[in-house]
Amino acid sequence: MVPIITLTAATLLARLTGLLGVDALDWQTSLRIGLAAMFLITGIVHFVPAFRDDMIRMIPERLPQPAALVALTGVLELAGAAGLLIPATAPAAAICLALLLAAMFPANVSAARRGIPLAGKPATPLGIRTAEQILFIGLAVLAAL
């Protein structure tokens, strides 16, 4: 829920600022800012122990080095967030983040099916996780256009 709230609030705040006269903040730039804020938060939590331990458990057992995969995806999310804020790299960053979300989806399916909590909160049901992933991937593709 926090990623959606962060994404929505940052996007709307940036767009409102654009409507108030900051020409550079059109809808697409505002969306990129919203996505960057979301990926900044989700990237950071990959390194916060309360979240990290559960994220490691989310990784399907058939994949090697779950702790390294969690660290790698956290770094990629942070790099993607930065890339979204640089006009020259924003389209590529958005596409890379969409691909990253697709690549991480099996861990979300695994976590939902095994009932793995995140920072003490109950596992998000698979239907909700799927809808969120579709939304985030779609918005990342829009940000790339």
Contacts in CASP RR format, 6 or more apart in sequence:
PFRMAT RR
TARGET T0000
AUTHOR 0000-0000-0000
METHOD contacts of the structure
MODEL  1
MVPIITLTAATLLARLTGLLGVDALDWQTSLRIGLAAMFLITGIVHFVPA
FRDDMIRMIPERLPQPAALVALTGVLELAGAAGLLIPATAPAAAICLALL
LAAMFPANVSAARRGIPLAGKPATPLGIRTAEQILFIGLAVLAAL
2 41 0 8 1.000
3 38 0 8 1.000
3 41 0 8 1.000
3 42 0 8 1.000
3 132 0 8 1.000
3 136 0 8 1.000
4 132 0 8 1.000
4 135 0 8 1.000
6 34 0 8 1.000
6 37 0 8 1.000
6 38 0 8 1.000
6 41 0 8 1.000
7 34 0 8 1.000
7 35 0 8 1.000
7 37 0 8 1.000
7 38 0 8 1.000
7 136 0 8 1.000
7 139 0 8 1.000
9 37 0 8 1.000
10 33 0 8 1.000
10 34 0 8 1.000
10 36 0 8 1.000
10 37 0 8 1.000
10 38 0 8 1.000
11 30 0 8 1.000
11 31 0 8 1.000
11 33 0 8 1.000
11 34 0 8 1.000
11 35 0 8 1.000
12 30 0 8 1.000
14 25 0 8 1.000
14 29 0 8 1.000
14 30 0 8 1.000
14 33 0 8 1.000
14 34 0 8 1.000
15 25 0 8 1.000
15 27 0 8 1.000
15 30 0 8 1.000
17 25 0 8 1.000
18 24 0 8 1.000
18 25 0 8 1.000
18 26 0 8 1.000
18 30 0 8 1.000
25 33 0 8 1.000
28 142 0 8 1.000
28 143 0 8 1.000
28 145 0 8 1.000
31 139 0 8 1.000
31 142 0 8 1.000
31 143 0 8 1.000
32 84 0 8 1.000
32 85 0 8 1.000
32 90 0 8 1.000
32 94 0 8 1.000
32 143 0 8 1.000
33 84 0 8 1.000
33 85 0 8 1.000
35 81 0 8 1.000
35 84 0 8 1.000
35 94 0 8 1.000
35 97 0 8 1.000
35 136 0 8 1.000
35 139 0 8 1.000
35 140 0 8 1.000
35 143 0 8 1.000
36 80 0 8 1.000
36 81 0 8 1.000
36 82 0 8 1.000
36 83 0 8 1.000
36 84 0 8 1.000
36 85 0 8 1.000
37 81 0 8 1.000
38 81 0 8 1.000
38 136 0 8 1.000
39 77 0 8 1.000
39 78 0 8 1.000
39 80 0 8 1.000
39 81 0 8 1.000
39 84 0 8 1.000
39 97 0 8 1.000
40 77 0 8 1.000
40 78 0 8 1.000
40 81 0 8 1.000
42 74 0 8 1.000
42 77 0 8 1.000
43 73 0 8 1.000
43 74 0 8 1.000
43 77 0 8 1.000
43 78 0 8 1.000
43 81 0 8 1.000
44 78 0 8 1.000
45 51 0 8 1.000
45 52 0 8 1.000
45 55 0 8 1.000
45 119 0 8 1.000
46 52 0 8 1.000
46 55 0 8 1.000
46 70 0 8 1.000
46 71 0 8 1.000
46 73 0 8 1.000
46 74 0 8 1.000
46 75 0 8 1.000
46 77 0 8 1.000
47 71 0 8 1.000
47 74 0 8 1.000
48 119 0 8 1.000
50 119 0 8 1.000
50 120 0 8 1.000
51 118 0 8 1.000
51 119 0 8 1.000
52 70 0 8 1.000
54 116 0 8 1.000
54 117 0 8 1.000
54 118 0 8 1.000
54 119 0 8 1.000
54 120 0 8 1.000
55 70 0 8 1.000
55 107 0 8 1.000
55 118 0 8 1.000
56 66 0 8 1.000
56 67 0 8 1.000
56 70 0 8 1.000
57 66 0 8 1.000
57 111 0 8 1.000
57 116 0 8 1.000
58 107 0 8 1.000
58 108 0 8 1.000
58 110 0 8 1.000
58 111 0 8 1.000
58 116 0 8 1.000
58 118 0 8 1.000
59 66 0 8 1.000
59 69 0 8 1.000
59 70 0 8 1.000
59 107 0 8 1.000
59 110 0 8 1.000
60 106 0 8 1.000
60 107 0 8 1.000
60 110 0 8 1.000
63 69 0 8 1.000
73 100 0 8 1.000
73 104 0 8 1.000
76 96 0 8 1.000
76 100 0 8 1.000
77 97 0 8 1.000
77 100 0 8 1.000
79 93 0 8 1.000
80 93 0 8 1.000
80 96 0 8 1.000
80 97 0 8 1.000
82 93 0 8 1.000
83 89 0 8 1.000
83 90 0 8 1.000
83 92 0 8 1.000
83 93 0 8 1.000
84 90 0 8 1.000
84 93 0 8 1.000
84 94 0 8 1.000
84 97 0 8 1.000
84 143 0 8 1.000
86 93 0 8 1.000
90 143 0 8 1.000
90 144 0 8 1.000
91 143 0 8 1.000
91 144 0 8 1.000
91 145 0 8 1.000
92 144 0 8 1.000
94 140 0 8 1.000
94 141 0 8 1.000
94 143 0 8 1.000
94 144 0 8 1.000
95 140 0 8 1.000
95 141 0 8 1.000
95 144 0 8 1.000
97 140 0 8 1.000
98 136 0 8 1.000
98 137 0 8 1.000
98 138 0 8 1.000
98 140 0 8 1.000
98 141 0 8 1.000
98 144 0 8 1.000
101 133 0 8 1.000
101 136 0 8 1.000
101 137 0 8 1.000
101 140 0 8 1.000
102 133 0 8 1.000
102 137 0 8 1.000
105 133 0 8 1.000
108 124 0 8 1.000
108 126 0 8 1.000
108 129 0 8 1.000
108 130 0 8 1.000
108 133 0 8 1.000
109 126 0 8 1.000
109 129 0 8 1.000
110 116 0 8 1.000
111 118 0 8 1.000
111 123 0 8 1.000
111 124 0 8 1.000
111 129 0 8 1.000
112 123 0 8 1.000
112 124 0 8 1.000
112 125 0 8 1.000
112 126 0 8 1.000
112 127 0 8 1.000
112 129 0 8 1.000
113 126 0 8 1.000
114 123 0 8 1.000
115 122 0 8 1.000
115 123 0 8 1.000
116 123 0 8 1.000
117 123 0 8 1.000
118 124 0 8 1.000
124 132 0 8 1.000
END
